[in-house]
Amino acid sequence: MARGKNQRLKFKRRRVGDTDYRRRMKLLRGGIPRAVVRISNTQTTCQLINFDFGGDHVLSSINGKTLVDKFDWPLDLSRKSVPASYLAGYALGKSALAAGHESAVLDIGLSASSTGSRVFAALRGMVEAGLEIPHGEEVLPDDDRVNGTHIDDSIAKSVEKTRASIEEALS
């Protein structure tokens, strides 16, 4: 702990481990919006955020509740699974394109960058929607995981139905 007149206290979000300011500054220097993906205990949240010196501005936001309320995702299915994350990313990509944003950079925060994870399922949804995000193809989950056939065959029908609903609402 920093004490004394010659020592400087670190930012609270850095001390607690909530923000990596070095990585954040690298993302902000590019000048393009950030596609932020966060996984909570109940749902996946995808946001398109633009930096301003007065504070970040959310340009578009999609979460698991939005999938259920607006895009016919079944209420009894998980809102943070790989298919739900993919659909949240897909919906964010479509809404960003409708608002005139063609490119972004992925911001996963302090999440682990495991190949095929829910964060990269959301990235795949954004890329398939048409949003230009720099990425490597090897980190994206395969078709079986995105469609939910690794969970249950009935989820694949729900994914297609929800994707069609997103296409209809945001195109």
N, C-alpha and C positions, 0 to 999 in steps of 0.2 A: 504494500500500500504506500502510495506516495505521501510523504509528510515533509514538512519543512518548506522554507521560502524558495529554495532553488529547484524544487521538484514540481513537476506538473502532473496533475491527475489526468488519466486517460478518459476518453468519452465513456459514458455509462454503457452504451450499447456495445462498445468494444470490450469493456471489462466483463460484462455479463455473457458475452459470446454471441450476441444477436447479429452483429454486422461486421463484415470484413471490409473495412474502408479502403484498403488498397485495391481489392477486386472491384469495389463499387466505382472508384475513380477511373479505373481502366474502362469500365462499361460506359461511363458518362462522357468520356473524352471523345467518343465516336460521334456524338451529336445526333444519333438516330434513336427512335423510341426503343424501350426495353420490353420484351415479352416476358413478364414475370410469372413464374409457376410456383405455387405453394401448395403443399399437401398438408391438410390438418387432420385431426382425428376423425372427422366426419365427411369431408368433401375435398375436392380439388378446386382451387381457385386459379384462374388465368386472367391476367390483366395486361393491357398495353399501356405503358406509363412513359410520359415524356418529362425530362428534367427541366426545372426552372430554378433560378436562384432563390425564389420565394418558397419553393417546395415542389415536390413532384406532382404532376397532374395526371390523373387517370383518364385515358382517352376511351378505353373500352374495358368492360369487365364481364366475365362469365364464371359462374361457379356451379356446384352440384345442384343447388336449389333452383337456379335458372334452368338447368336441364330438365328438372322435373316439372316446373311450372309452365315453361314456354315451349319446350321441345319434345314433349311426350316420352321422356325417360321414365320407365316404370318406378313407382314409389317404393316398391319392395326390394329393388336392386341397390347395390352399393353406389354411392356417389363419389367414391375415391378409388375405385378399382382401375385397372388398366384400360378397359373399354370406356369407362366414364371419363377418365383423364383424356383419352384420345378425343372423345366427343366435345369436351370442354375446350380443348385446343382447336378443334375444327371450327366450332362456333365462334371462338375468338378470332380466328383467321378470317372467316367470312365477314364478321362485323367490322374488322379492321379494314378489309378491302372495300367494304361499302362506305366507310368513312374517309377513304382516300389515302390510306397508309399502305404502302407496298412492301416495306422492309422493316426489320427489327433485329435486335440481338437478344439471344436467350439469357435470362437471368434466373438461375436456380437457387440463388442465395447460399445458405449453408447446407443444402441437401447433398447427400452423397451422389456422385455421378456414376451410378452403376449402369452397365449396359442393359438396355431393355426395360428400364424402370418406368414408373408412372410419370415422372418428369419428362422422360424422352418419348413417352406415348403422347403426351400433350404437344410436344414439339412436332411429332409426326403429323398430328392433326392440323397444326398450323401450317406446316409445309404443304400437306395435301390440299388445304384450302386455297393455297396460292400465295401465301405470305413468304417473302424471301428472307430466310434466316440462315446464316452460315452454320453448317453442321457437318459431321461425318456420318456417312450412311451406316457404319458398323454399330453405332450406339442405339439405333432405332429398334423397337420391338418388332417381331415378325407378325405376319397376318393372323395367325391363330390366336396370339395373345391380344391383339387389337380387336379382333372380332369377338373375343370371349369364349371361343370354343375350348380353351383350356379349363374354363370354369364349368360351362354347361352349353349344350347345343342351342337351347332356347334363347340364350343371350345374344347370339348372332342375329336372330330376327329382330330383337329389340334395338341392336346397334344400327341395323339397316333402316328400320322405321324412324329412329331418332335422327339419323343422318339425312334422310329424305325430308323430315320436318325442318331441319336446320336449313337445308337447301331452299325449301319453299319459303321460309320466313325471311331469310337474309339475302336472297338473290334478287 
